[in-house]
Amino acid sequence: MADEQELMPPGASQGPVQAVSAMGFPSPARDYFDGGLDLNRLLVRDRVSTFIMRVSGHAMQSAGIHDGDEVIVDRSLPVRHASVVIVNLNGQMLVRRWHIDGPKVGLLSDESPLPVWLDEGDEVGVFGVITRCLHHVR
């Protein structure tokens, strides 16, 4: 039988094991872990003025907003031409694209190529600007 010294690799310790070192390749994602998934940080600009609303109807499908989707609405953002907004028009809450043409303001849906122009007799209140759509994948 071979001598015990011959079976040991060069530089190996003959005493008890003092420490265990990890073997294998460390995860490359370990450096990028910063807690958990925080949807507020990813989707919300201003927590105080942001709301989630559920949409019903098919008026904005071309914009990617479908019946039953939730939209993230920020009330602190200014309304600009082509903003998709939640608007209260004569007591009815609508999702529409804000359309400005000179002095005229209109609401545009994906169902119609022409906007519904607002006039002085309309009661109009913009609730907020839609910033994201949470679409259900079925």
C-alpha positions as CSV (number, residue, x, y, z in Angstrom):
1,M,0.0,0.0,0.0
2,A,1.2,3.5,-0.9
3,D,2.4,5.8,1.8
4,E,-0.2,8.3,3.1
5,Q,2.2,11.2,2.2
6,E,2.2,10.1,-1.5
7,L,-1.6,10.2,-1.7
8,M,-1.8,13.8,-0.6
9,P,-1.5,16.6,-3.2
10,P,1.4,18.9,-2.9
11,G,0.6,21.8,-0.4
12,A,-2.3,20.0,1.2
13,S,-2.8,20.3,4.9
14,Q,-2.6,17.1,6.9
15,G,-4.5,18.5,9.9
16,P,-8.2,19.0,10.4
17,V,-10.1,21.3,8.0
18,Q,-10.0,24.9,9.3
19,A,-12.3,26.7,6.9
20,V,-14.7,25.9,4.1
21,S,-14.7,28.0,0.9
22,A,-17.6,28.3,-1.4
23,M,-17.2,26.6,-4.7
24,G,-18.8,27.3,-8.1
25,F,-19.7,30.4,-10.0
26,P,-21.4,33.2,-8.1
27,S,-24.6,34.6,-9.5
28,P,-24.0,37.6,-11.8
29,A,-27.3,39.1,-10.6
30,R,-26.0,39.3,-7.0
31,D,-24.4,42.7,-7.6
32,Y,-27.7,44.1,-8.9
33,F,-30.0,43.0,-6.1
34,D,-31.4,46.0,-4.3
35,G,-34.3,44.7,-2.2
36,G,-37.5,43.5,-3.8
37,L,-39.6,44.5,-6.7
38,D,-41.0,48.0,-5.9
39,L,-43.8,48.9,-8.4
40,N,-44.1,52.3,-6.8
41,R,-40.5,53.1,-7.8
42,L,-41.0,51.7,-11.3
43,L,-44.4,53.1,-12.2
44,V,-45.3,56.0,-10.0
45,R,-43.7,59.5,-10.3
46,D,-45.7,61.2,-7.5
47,R,-47.3,58.9,-4.9
48,V,-49.6,61.5,-3.5
49,S,-51.3,62.4,-6.7
50,T,-51.3,59.0,-8.5
51,F,-54.3,56.6,-8.7
52,I,-55.2,53.4,-10.3
53,M,-58.5,53.2,-12.1
54,R,-60.2,50.3,-14.0
55,V,-61.3,51.1,-17.5
56,S,-64.5,49.8,-19.2
57,G,-65.2,50.1,-22.8
58,H,-63.4,49.9,-26.1
59,A,-62.9,53.6,-27.1
60,M,-59.1,53.5,-26.7
61,Q,-58.0,50.1,-27.9
62,S,-55.7,51.5,-30.5
63,A,-53.8,53.2,-27.7
64,G,-53.5,49.8,-26.0
65,I,-56.1,50.4,-23.4
66,H,-58.7,47.6,-23.3
67,D,-61.9,46.8,-21.5
68,G,-61.0,45.7,-17.9
69,D,-57.4,47.1,-17.9
70,E,-56.2,49.3,-15.0
71,V,-54.6,52.6,-15.8
72,I,-52.2,54.6,-13.7
73,V,-53.4,58.2,-13.5
74,D,-51.2,61.1,-12.3
75,R,-53.1,64.2,-11.3
76,S,-50.0,66.4,-11.0
77,L,-49.0,66.2,-14.7
78,P,-50.0,69.0,-17.0
79,V,-52.4,68.2,-19.8
80,R,-50.8,68.6,-23.2
81,H,-51.9,68.0,-26.8
82,A,-52.2,64.2,-27.4
83,S,-52.2,63.4,-23.7
84,V,-54.5,60.4,-22.8
85,V,-56.6,61.7,-20.0
86,I,-59.4,60.7,-17.6
87,V,-62.0,63.5,-18.2
88,N,-65.4,64.2,-16.6
89,L,-67.5,65.5,-19.5
90,N,-71.0,66.5,-18.4
91,G,-71.0,64.1,-15.6
92,Q,-69.6,61.1,-17.5
93,M,-66.1,59.8,-16.9
94,L,-64.2,59.1,-20.1
95,V,-60.8,58.0,-21.3
96,R,-59.9,60.2,-24.3
97,R,-56.9,61.8,-26.0
98,W,-56.8,65.6,-25.4
99,H,-56.7,67.3,-28.8
100,I,-55.7,71.0,-29.2
101,D,-56.2,72.8,-32.5
102,G,-55.5,76.5,-32.1
103,P,-58.1,77.9,-29.7
104,K,-60.3,74.8,-29.9
105,V,-60.0,71.8,-27.5
106,G,-61.5,68.4,-28.3
107,L,-61.6,64.9,-27.0
108,L,-60.5,62.2,-29.4
109,S,-61.3,58.5,-29.1
110,D,-59.8,55.7,-31.2
111,E,-63.3,54.9,-32.6
112,S,-63.6,58.2,-34.4
113,P,-61.2,60.1,-36.7
114,L,-62.7,63.4,-35.6
115,P,-62.6,64.9,-32.1
116,V,-65.6,65.9,-30.1
117,W,-65.0,69.6,-29.8
118,L,-65.7,71.2,-26.4
119,D,-67.8,74.3,-26.1
120,E,-68.7,76.8,-23.4
121,G,-71.8,74.9,-22.4
122,D,-69.9,71.7,-21.5
123,E,-68.9,70.9,-18.0
124,V,-65.4,69.6,-18.3
125,G,-63.0,68.5,-15.6
126,V,-59.7,66.6,-16.2
127,F,-59.2,64.1,-13.5
128,G,-55.6,63.3,-14.6
129,V,-53.2,62.1,-17.2
130,I,-52.8,58.4,-17.9
131,T,-49.1,57.4,-17.6
132,R,-49.3,53.6,-17.8
133,C,-51.7,50.9,-18.7
134,L,-51.7,47.6,-16.8
135,H,-53.0,45.2,-19.4
136,H,-54.3,41.7,-18.4
137,V,-52.7,38.8,-20.3
138,R,-55.2,36.0,-20.5
